[in-house]
């Protein structure tokens, strides 16, 4: 019975050379993005190295593919959250622009600002307006 340890550098290199390309291809099939597939494959190998004492040599391949699949699923979940946030952000801005209360307050603020600026002495008004225009 062969009791190789994944923690041995030579054994780890052998596991890497045996499984790096198939793992990358598996992730490329899932992501459709080669660079992302390479990055996530490396992450899977890093996790294997970090947990090498817990993973028997015979289970290294299944461990890598399981971790890679979990990383893919986590990324998909993250992308869903990002898209949901972007959709909500865009919707809330559109809703605000058409909200009558927002429009009223915006007009009211604009009138008050114009009145306050008009009451400033000429030099202060010029400085204020130039500072706003140059932003």
N, CA, C and O of each residue as an XYZ file, in Angstrom:
540
protein
N       0.849     -1.195      0.000
C       0.000      0.000      0.000
C       0.886      1.247      0.000
O       1.781      1.374      0.836
N       0.641      2.155     -0.927
C       1.444      3.364     -1.096
C       0.829      4.490     -0.277
O      -0.334      4.844     -0.470
N       1.613      5.050      0.637
C       1.113      6.129      1.509
C       1.823      7.434      1.178
O       2.543      7.984      2.012
N       1.620      7.925     -0.037
C       2.218      9.195     -0.420
C       1.446     10.325      0.257
O       0.231     10.255      0.437
N       2.177     11.350      0.619
C       1.556     12.520      1.226
C       1.570     13.668      0.225
O       2.586     13.941     -0.414
N       0.444     14.324      0.102
C       0.348     15.480     -0.800
C       1.215     16.616     -0.278
O       1.561     17.523     -1.036
N       1.569     16.585      0.986
C       2.396     17.637      1.576
C       3.853     17.556      1.141
O       4.600     18.522      1.295
N       4.264     16.408      0.598
C       5.628     16.298      0.094
C       5.712     17.072     -1.211
O       4.869     16.916     -2.094
N       6.727     17.901     -1.324
C       6.835     18.807     -2.469
C       6.833     18.059     -3.801
O       6.150     18.466     -4.740
N       7.581     16.986     -3.885
C       7.657     16.229     -5.132
C       6.291     15.632     -5.489
O       5.900     15.638     -6.656
N       5.576     15.125     -4.504
C       4.251     14.552     -4.739
C       3.282     15.638     -5.177
O       2.485     15.431     -6.092
N       3.349     16.796     -4.525
C       2.467     17.902     -4.897
C       2.731     18.335     -6.339
O       1.794     18.574     -7.101
N       4.003     18.435     -6.709
C       4.343     18.792     -8.093
C       3.787     17.765     -9.070
O       3.321     18.117    -10.153
N       3.838     16.492     -8.681
C       3.291     15.442     -9.545
C       1.775     15.597     -9.690
O       1.238     15.473    -10.791
N       1.091     15.865     -8.582
C      -0.362     16.088     -8.629
C      -0.668     17.295     -9.509
O      -1.604     17.269    -10.308
N       0.122     18.344     -9.356
C      -0.085     19.551    -10.157
C       0.112     19.258    -11.640
O      -0.719     19.649    -12.460
N       1.192     18.582    -11.994
C       1.447     18.314    -13.413
C       0.408     17.366    -14.002
O       0.083     17.469    -15.184
N      -0.116     16.444    -13.197
C      -1.130     15.501    -13.684
C      -2.496     16.153    -13.870
O      -3.236     15.796    -14.786
N      -2.829     17.106    -13.005
C      -4.218     17.590    -12.966
C      -4.422     19.060    -13.328
O      -5.564     19.509    -13.428
N      -3.352     19.813    -13.526
C      -3.507     21.249    -13.797
C      -4.273     21.505    -15.090
O      -5.208     22.306    -15.100
N      -3.901     20.854    -16.161
C      -4.565     21.085    -17.455
C      -6.015     20.603    -17.439
O      -6.897     21.354    -17.855
N      -6.301     19.378    -16.976
C      -7.714     18.964    -16.944
C      -8.571     19.857    -16.038
O      -9.731     20.132    -16.348
N      -7.995     20.306    -14.921
C      -8.741     21.179    -14.014
C      -9.014     22.525    -14.671
O     -10.125     23.049    -14.584
N      -8.002     23.084    -15.330
C      -8.188     24.347    -16.043
C      -9.240     24.198    -17.132
O     -10.085     25.078    -17.298
N      -9.201     23.098    -17.875
C     -10.181     22.863    -18.940
C     -11.594     22.731    -18.379
O     -12.554     23.229    -18.966
N     -11.710     22.057    -17.243
C     -13.003     21.913    -16.563
C     -13.564     23.286    -16.209
O     -14.742     23.564    -16.433
N     -12.714     24.134    -15.659
C     -13.158     25.478    -15.275
C     -13.406     26.359    -16.497
O     -14.305     27.199    -16.481
N     -12.626     26.177    -17.540
C     -12.850     26.935    -18.774
C     -14.213     26.581    -19.362
O     -14.925     27.456    -19.855
N     -14.574     25.308    -19.311
C     -15.887     24.885    -19.778
C     -16.990     25.558    -18.964
O     -18.015     25.963    -19.513
N     -16.777     25.675    -17.667
C     -17.796     26.278    -16.794
C     -17.860     27.795    -16.960
O     -18.948     28.356    -17.085
N     -16.700     28.466    -16.963
C     -16.658     29.931    -17.012
C     -16.755     30.490    -18.423
O     -17.388     31.522    -18.646
N     -16.123     29.803    -19.378
C     -16.029     30.355    -20.720
C     -14.996     31.460    -20.808
O     -15.003     32.241    -21.759
N     -14.109     31.535    -19.829
C     -13.084     32.571    -19.750
C     -11.788     31.896    -19.314
O     -11.683     31.405    -18.190
N     -10.804     31.873    -20.208
C      -9.569     31.138    -19.943
C      -8.793     31.722    -18.762
O      -8.301     30.974    -17.917
N      -8.680     33.040    -18.699
C      -7.920     33.660    -17.601
C      -8.566     33.361    -16.243
O      -7.882     33.059    -15.265
N      -9.873     33.451    -16.207
C     -10.579     33.150    -14.963
C     -10.399     31.679    -14.598
O     -10.240     31.344    -13.424
N     -10.423     30.809    -15.594
C     -10.230     29.377    -15.364
C      -8.836     29.115    -14.779
O      -8.691     28.321    -13.849
N      -7.814     29.782    -15.323
C      -6.449     29.617    -14.806
C      -6.364     30.089    -13.354
O      -5.774     29.415    -12.510
N      -6.952     31.244    -13.071
C      -6.914     31.790    -11.709
C      -7.596     30.857    -10.708
O      -7.064     30.594     -9.629
N      -8.767     30.366    -11.073
C      -9.510     29.514    -10.152
C      -8.854     28.150    -10.002
O      -8.940     27.541     -8.935
N      -8.201     27.659    -11.046
C      -7.457     26.402    -10.931
C      -6.306     26.580     -9.938
O      -6.054     25.707     -9.108
N      -5.619     27.705    -10.030
C      -4.536     27.968     -9.078
C      -5.073     28.079     -7.650
O      -4.447     27.594     -6.708
N      -6.228     28.715     -7.495
C      -6.842     28.805     -6.169
C      -7.133     27.413     -5.613
O      -6.943     27.165     -4.422
N      -7.591     26.514     -6.470
C      -7.876     25.143     -6.017
C      -6.595     24.465     -5.562
O      -6.597     23.770     -4.546
N      -5.496     24.652     -6.296
C      -4.225     24.054     -5.882
C      -3.702     24.680     -4.591
O      -3.098     23.998     -3.764
N      -3.932     25.954     -4.429
C      -3.526     26.610     -3.171
C      -4.286     26.003     -1.996
O      -3.708     25.741     -0.941
N      -5.576     25.785     -2.185
C      -6.372     25.182     -1.105
C      -5.936     23.748     -0.839
O      -5.938     23.297      0.306
N      -5.563     23.037     -1.890
C      -5.047     21.681     -1.687
C      -3.768     21.736     -0.863
O      -3.593     20.946      0.064
N      -2.886     22.649     -1.190
C      -1.629     22.776     -0.446
C      -1.898     23.168      1.013
O      -1.281     22.630      1.933
N      -2.824     24.111      1.209
C      -3.152     24.537      2.573
C      -3.736     23.398      3.410
O      -3.566     23.374      4.629
N      -4.414     22.467      2.766
C      -5.065     21.363      3.475
C      -4.419     20.019      3.150
O      -5.061     18.977      3.278
N      -3.167     20.035      2.736
C      -2.515     18.805      2.272
C      -2.476     17.713      3.335
O      -2.537     16.528      3.006
N      -2.378     18.093      4.587
C      -2.319     17.077      5.642
C      -3.662     16.373      5.842
O      -3.708     15.278      6.403
N      -4.733     16.983      5.397
C      -6.073     16.411      5.563
C      -6.523     15.614      4.340
O      -7.497     14.865      4.411
N      -5.814     15.773      3.216
C      -6.243     15.154      1.961
C      -5.306     13.990      1.619
O      -4.118     14.203      1.378
N      -5.834     12.767      1.599
C      -5.003     11.636      1.190
C      -4.642     11.751     -0.297
O      -5.396     12.329     -1.080
N      -3.514     11.211     -0.668
C      -3.043     11.286     -2.047
C      -4.087     10.753     -3.022
O      -4.279     11.320     -4.098
N      -4.752      9.682     -2.658
C      -5.736      9.043     -3.529
C      -6.940      9.950     -3.796
O      -7.625      9.786     -4.805
N      -7.195     10.891     -2.911
C      -8.361     11.776     -3.031
C      -8.009     13.163     -3.566
O      -8.882     14.026     -3.657
N      -6.752     13.389     -3.918
C      -6.308     14.722     -4.333
C      -7.064     15.209     -5.567
O      -7.482     16.366     -5.615
N      -7.243     14.345     -6.561
C      -7.937     14.755     -7.782
C      -9.380     15.139     -7.490
O      -9.837     16.196     -7.926
N     -10.097     14.306     -6.766
C     -11.501     14.623     -6.476
C     -11.599     15.866     -5.600
O     -12.528     16.659     -5.751
N     -10.647     16.041     -4.686
C     -10.618     17.236     -3.847
C     -10.463     18.483     -4.728
O     -11.190     19.462     -4.557
N      -9.517     18.441     -5.667
C      -9.290     19.591     -6.548
C     -10.534     19.949     -7.348
O     -10.912     21.118     -7.422
N     -11.170     18.950     -7.945
C     -12.337     19.222     -8.776
C     -13.529     19.671     -7.931
O     -14.326     20.499     -8.373
N     -13.651     19.134     -6.733
C     -14.733     19.566     -5.842
C     -14.530     21.020     -5.429
O     -15.465     21.820     -5.463
N     -13.304     21.353     -5.040
C     -12.994     22.734     -4.647
C     -13.201     23.672     -5.834
O     -13.773     24.751     -5.677
N     -12.740     23.271     -7.021
C     -12.903     24.110     -8.210
C     -14.378     24.351     -8.501
O     -14.773     25.468     -8.835
N     -15.185     23.318     -8.376
C     -16.624     23.478     -8.622
C     -17.255     24.407     -7.587
O     -18.102     25.234     -7.925
N     -16.845     24.271     -6.340
C     -17.372     25.167     -5.295
C     -16.955     26.609     -5.542
O     -17.747     27.533     -5.352
N     -15.700     26.802     -5.970
C     -15.241     28.154     -6.291
C     -16.066     28.744     -7.436
O     -16.425     29.922     -7.413
N     -16.360     27.912     -8.431
C     -17.200     28.359     -9.548
C     -18.586     28.758     -9.049
O     -19.094     29.820     -9.407
N     -19.196     27.908     -8.224
C     -20.542     28.203     -7.722
C     -20.554     29.454     -6.847
O     -21.495     30.245     -6.901
N     -19.506     29.631     -6.041
C     -19.400     30.850     -5.235
C     -19.296     32.084     -6.124
O     -19.893     33.119     -5.829
N     -18.537     31.972     -7.212
C     -18.402     33.103     -8.128
C     -19.729     33.414     -8.812
O     -20.076     34.581     -8.995
N     -20.463     32.387     -9.184
C     -21.778     32.593     -9.801
C     -22.706     33.304     -8.820
O     -23.407     34.246     -9.191
N     -22.708     32.854     -7.577
C     -23.539     33.512     -6.561
C     -23.121     34.965     -6.381
O     -23.970     35.846     -6.246
N     -21.827     35.215     -6.379
C     -21.329     36.586     -6.227
C     -21.775     37.451     -7.407
O     -22.193     38.593     -7.217
N     -21.690     36.915     -8.612
C     -22.114     37.668     -9.788
C     -23.601     37.990     -9.742
O     -24.019     39.058    -10.189
N     -24.405     37.070     -9.203
C     -25.839     37.332     -9.054
C     -26.073     38.509     -8.121
O     -26.920     39.361     -8.391
N     -25.325     38.560     -7.026
C     -25.461     39.666     -6.076
C     -25.050     40.981     -6.733
O     -25.714     42.003     -6.560
N     -23.959     40.951     -7.482
C     -23.485     42.158     -8.160
C     -24.537     42.658     -9.154
O     -24.854     43.847     -9.185
N     -25.070     41.749     -9.960
C     -26.079     42.145    -10.939
C     -27.346     42.669    -10.271
O     -27.945     43.640    -10.732
N     -27.746     42.020     -9.187
C     -28.936     42.460     -8.458
C     -28.727     43.866     -7.902
O     -29.628     44.702     -7.970
N     -27.544     44.127     -7.353
C     -27.234     45.442     -6.817
C     -27.226     46.485     -7.930
O     -27.769     47.578     -7.765
N     -26.609     46.146     -9.063
C     -26.564     47.093    -10.176
C     -27.964     47.393    -10.684
O     -28.275     48.541    -10.999
N     -28.808     46.378    -10.766
C     -30.179     46.586    -11.218
C     -30.928     47.478    -10.231
O     -31.616     48.419    -10.629
N     -30.786     47.169     -8.930
C     -31.468     47.966     -7.900
C     -30.969     49.398     -7.918
O     -31.756     50.335     -7.785
N     -29.668     49.572     -8.082
C     -29.079     50.913     -8.098
C     -29.630     51.710     -9.274
O     -30.009     52.869     -9.109
N     -29.680     51.109    -10.450
C     -30.200     51.791    -11.636
C     -31.669     52.104    -11.494
O     -32.121     53.177    -11.893
N     -32.423     51.171    -10.926
C     -33.856     51.371    -10.750
C     -34.121     52.491     -9.756
O     -34.995     53.327     -9.988
N     -33.389     52.519     -8.665
C     -33.659     53.538     -7.650
C     -33.335     54.939     -8.175
O     -34.031     55.897     -7.837
N     -32.293     55.070     -8.992
C     -31.975     56.374     -9.562
C     -33.072     56.827    -10.522
O     -33.460     57.995    -10.523
N     -33.566     55.902    -11.334
C     -34.643     56.237    -12.269
C     -35.906     56.615    -11.503
O     -36.593     57.574    -11.855
N     -36.205     55.856    -10.457
C     -37.397     56.149     -9.663
C     -37.268     57.508     -8.993
O     -38.249     58.245     -8.894
N     -36.077     57.847     -8.534
C     -35.876     59.121     -7.863
C     -36.091     60.277     -8.837
O     -36.672     61.301     -8.477
N     -35.619     60.107    -10.073
C     -35.739     61.178    -11.059
C     -37.195     61.455    -11.440
O     -37.517     62.557    -11.885
N     -38.066     60.476    -11.269
C     -39.472     60.661    -11.618
C     -40.364     60.842    -10.386
O     -41.569     61.059    -10.517
N     -39.783     60.756     -9.215
C     -40.537     60.910     -7.972
C     -40.944     62.383     -7.813
O     -40.073     63.253     -7.790
N     -42.249     62.683     -7.704
C     -42.703     64.077     -7.601
C     -42.118     64.799     -6.377
O     -41.773     65.978     -6.466
N     -42.008     64.120     -5.269
C     -41.450     64.770     -4.073
C     -39.994     65.151     -4.314
O     -39.569     66.247     -3.951
N     -39.230     64.249     -4.927
C     -37.831     64.535     -5.234
C     -37.743     65.738     -6.170
O     -36.940     66.643     -5.943
N     -38.555     65.752     -7.211
C     -38.530     66.857     -8.167
C     -38.886     68.182     -7.498
O     -38.274     69.209     -7.790
N     -39.874     68.163     -6.602
C     -40.273     69.369     -5.885
C     -39.130     69.861     -5.009
O     -38.781     71.042     -5.030
N     -38.550     68.947     -4.239
C     -37.442     69.337     -3.349
C     -36.231     69.828     -4.149
O     -35.545     70.764     -3.739
N     -35.983     69.199     -5.270
C     -34.875     69.616     -6.118
C     -35.091     71.046     -6.603
O     -34.174     71.865     -6.545
N     -36.296     71.353     -7.079
C     -36.611     72.706     -7.561
C     -36.530     73.718     -6.422
O     -36.019     74.824     -6.593
N     -37.046     73.318     -5.249
C     -37.014     74.203     -4.085
C     -35.573     74.503     -3.683
O     -35.229     75.651     -3.402
N     -34.734     73.470     -3.656
C     -33.323     73.649     -3.304
C     -32.636     74.566     -4.313
O     -31.866     75.450     -3.938
N     -32.920     74.349     -5.584
C     -32.311     75.155     -6.640
C     -32.673     76.634     -6.471
O     -31.810     77.501     -6.610
N     -33.936     76.925     -6.173
C     -34.374     78.315     -5.970
C     -33.658     78.932     -4.770
O     -33.185     80.066     -4.843
N     -33.579     78.183     -3.662
C     -32.928     78.708     -2.451
C     -31.444     78.953     -2.700
O     -30.887     79.943     -2.225
N     -30.803     78.053     -3.443
C     -29.384     78.214     -3.740
C     -29.163     79.448     -4.606
O     -28.258     80.239     -4.339
N     -29.979     79.617     -5.638
C     -29.848     80.788     -6.509
C     -30.065     82.077     -5.739
O     -29.376     83.067     -5.987
N     -31.020     82.082     -4.800
C     -31.279     83.274     -4.008
C     -30.089     83.565     -3.090
O     -29.675     84.717     -2.959
N     -29.540     82.527     -2.458
C     -28.397     82.729     -1.566
C     -27.179     83.222     -2.347
O     -26.453     84.095     -1.871
N     -26.953     82.680     -3.523
C     -25.815     83.102     -4.337
C     -26.004     84.543     -4.806
O     -25.046     85.315     -4.840
N     -27.217     84.901     -5.163
C     -27.452     86.264     -5.646
C     -27.247     87.298     -4.536
O     -26.954     88.456     -4.832
N     -27.392     86.908     -3.273
C     -27.216     87.831     -2.150
C     -25.751     87.989     -1.756
O     -25.427     88.848     -0.936
N     -24.869     87.187     -2.317
C     -23.441     87.300     -2.006
C     -22.854     88.547     -2.660
O     -23.310     88.972     -3.722
N     -21.836     89.135     -2.018
C     -21.119     90.236     -2.684
C     -20.508     89.725     -3.998
O     -20.271     88.528     -4.159
N     -20.259     90.651     -4.932
C     -19.820     90.277     -6.276
C     -18.596     89.363     -6.281
O     -18.583     88.356     -6.988
N     -17.576     89.701     -5.507
C     -16.343     88.899     -5.506
C     -16.608     87.494     -4.941
O     -16.123     86.505     -5.491
N     -17.366     87.407     -3.857
C     -17.671     86.099     -3.270
C     -18.512     85.268     -4.234
O     -18.289     84.067     -4.383
N     -19.479     85.909     -4.887
C     -20.327     85.197     -5.838
C     -19.467     84.644     -6.980
O     -19.647     83.502     -7.403
N     -18.524     85.472     -7.480
C     -17.653     85.030     -8.574
C     -16.800     83.845     -8.134
O     -16.660     82.870     -8.873
N     -16.234     83.926     -6.945
C     -15.404     82.825     -6.432
C     -16.244     81.565     -6.272
O     -15.818     80.479     -6.666
N     -17.432     81.704     -5.695
C     -18.303     80.546     -5.481
C     -18.674     79.900     -6.814
O     -18.554     78.685     -6.971
N     -19.122     80.706     -7.767
C     -19.550     80.164     -9.059
C     -18.382     79.538     -9.811
O     -18.539     78.492    -10.441
N     -17.218     80.167     -9.751
C     -16.055     79.583    -10.418
C     -15.641     78.256     -9.765
O     -15.218     77.327    -10.452
N     -15.768     78.177     -8.436
C     -15.398     76.926     -7.768
C     -16.364     75.804     -8.161
O     -15.950     74.648     -8.248
N     -17.616     76.114     -8.394
C     -18.613     75.110     -8.794
C     -18.440     74.717    -10.255
O     -18.629     73.554    -10.613
N     -18.084     75.673    -11.092
C     -17.932     75.401    -12.513
C     -16.676     74.568    -12.763
O     -16.671     73.705    -13.641
N     -15.632     74.816    -12.012
C     -14.356     74.133    -12.231
C     -14.325     72.729    -11.649
O     -13.372     71.990    -11.896
N     -15.326     72.344    -10.895
C     -15.327     70.978    -10.330
C     -15.576     70.048    -11.425
O     -15.624     68.837    -11.208
